[in-house]
Amino acid sequence: MTQYVRVTEDESCPEQAIELPLEPDGSLLLSNIQGQFPGACGLRYRSPDTQSLRAVRLAENVLFPPFDEGWGNLLFMVVPTKIDTASKRKIEESPTGKEPETKMTKVEGIGDLIVLGLPFRTTEPEMKEYFGQFGEVDYCEVKCDPVSKKSRGFGFVRFVNDEDAKNVLSSSHKIQNRLCEVRLPRPKEELNIPKKLFVGRIPDGAAEKELQEYFSQFGELTDVYIPKPNRNFGFVTFASGEIAKSVVSQNHRLHDSLLNVSFAEPKANSMRGAAASGYPMGMGYDMWYSGSRQGGGSGYNANAASAYNMMSMMGQGMPGMMGSGTTNKTWSRGASPGSMARK
């Protein structure tokens, strides 16, 4: 059985073909192609019989061998992502043959650094004096509340020399006996990207350590969780939303099992869905829901159940207290708080 597939960008240059590895089931992952040919969205080949171009079947980012020929020794060509007319015109007019760099993508220098955990009593001159020991400071600011004019506990600093800024980023800082964190500000777009991913189709017997070892190769992880007993799904949380977004766009395998990786639904959305289903939010259900992890994934919490039962008993006594003052009214036992029958 063929273990590699010859793939090239230009059919007229077969000597530039790259051999890409196949999966154990004979399929080819689109992510493997994109790793060597960025922007690729599929493959095509020339039929030995008709000499016409044929497309390779693609489903869920997995390419399958041609029905008649199989992978064989055929030469496959990359199908590039379609470029819009405006970008194509820019490439054709560019002397380098590539899309020219725009002002939005051009980065000049490191720029401002954000300083977190700044003591509230620290002034701008004191902050500038501290960072002045690393190099010439071009700009320094302590962010203050517009009304009270008091420090908000963070600020910004900018250096004239990028090397000085890199030195600051790689060092630990203590300002007025308080540890501070200095890093590059995160773009607003990245703050809106979820960092927690849902991982489905986890093979039986897989442990959190194995999941951590696999996904840590893509970037820093802050949390890894597989419910116990193993229900063939789990969660991983990355430190960066951009890394999480990149991981979702790729295919992943663990123990020869193709994983289903997607962004995890925020808990708030799940709670809203539960409320829409008629569950009594605020009467123990929220505690029941949050107890799903502590309870080994079963979703049951003894404290929550007690809270719900207590609220039910209180609800049974409320109609009598809120009535016209009579106390000889009775209510059927076992009725729910919202459907109690009056005798």
Residue, then its C-alpha position, 0 to 999 in steps of 0.5 A: m500500500t502506498q504510504y506517501v503521495r507526490v504533491t506539487e504546485d506546478e504540474s510542469c515541475p514534477e521534480q519539485a514535488i513533495e511526498l506527503p505521508l498518508e494516514p493508516d486508513g489511506s487518507l490524507l489530511l488537509s492540514n499536512i498539505q497546508g503545512q507544506f503549501p499554505g493556502a491550499c484547499g484541495l488536490r487535483y490530478r490528471s486522469p491517465d485515460t482522458q488527460s482531464l483534470r480530476a478533483v480529489r474527494l474532500a470531506e471534513n478536511v480529509l482527502f480520500p484516494p481516487f476510486d479507480e486509480g488510488w493514490g498510486n504513483l500519480l502526481f497531484m497538484v495543489v488547489p490554491t484558495k481563490i484570490d479575490t480580484a482586488s488582491k489578484r490585481k495587486i499581485e500582478e502589479s507588484p514587482t515582486g510577484k507577491e501582494p504588497e505589504t499594507k500599512m495595517t500589516k507592517v509592524e515597526g518596532i515593539g511599541d508600548l509595553i503594558v505594566l500590570g500590578l503597579p503599586f497605586r502610590t507609584t507616580e509617573p516620574e517614579m515609574k520612568e526612573y525605574f525603567g530608565q535603568f534598562g535604557e532610554v524611555d521614550y514614553c511613560e504613563v500611569k493610567c488614572d481614574p478620570v473622576s478620582k484621578k487615582s491610579r488604576g494599578f497599571g500603565f504603559v512604557r515605551f523605549v527608544n531602543d527595541e533591544d532595551a524593550k526585549n530585555v525588559l520583557s525577559s526580566s522580572h520586575k519589582i517596583q516599590n517592593r511589589l512584583c509587576e508583570v510587563r508584557l506586550p498588550r494583547p490586541k482587542e481581536e485576540l481578547n474576543i477569541p475563545k481559549k477553551l476547546f472541546v475535544g471529542r472522540i477521545p479514545d478509551g483509556a486516554a489520560e489527561k497527561e496524554l492530552q496535555e502532551y499532545f496539545s502542548q506542542f501547539g502552545e502553552l496550556t492553562d488547563v486540561y480536563i477529562p471527566k471521570p469516568n472517561r466519556n470520550f470527551g474533554f477540554v483543553t484551555f490555551a493561554s492564547g486565543e490565536i493559538a486556540k484558533s489555529v488548533v481548531s483549524q487543524n486535524h488531530r489524532l490520538h491513538d489513531s483516533l481522529l479527534n473532534v476539536s471545536f470551541a467550547e460553548p461558554k457556560a453562560n450560553s449553556m445556562r441560558g439554554a437550560a433556563a429556556s428548557g424550563y429548569p428553575m434557575g436560582m433554585g438549585y439548578d445553577m448549583w447542580y450545573s456547576g457541580s458537574r465537574q466536582g461530581g465526576g461529570s455526573g451533573y449531580n450535587a448533593n448540596a444543590a439537591s438540598a437547596y432545591n428541596m428547601m426551596s420547594m418546602m418554602g414554596q409550599g408554605m408561601p401561598g398560605m402566608m400570602g393569602s387573605g389572612t386565613t390559616n386553615k387552607t391546606w395544599s396537596r403534598g408532593a405538588s411542585p411549587g408552581s403547580m400546587a393544588r388547593k384543597 
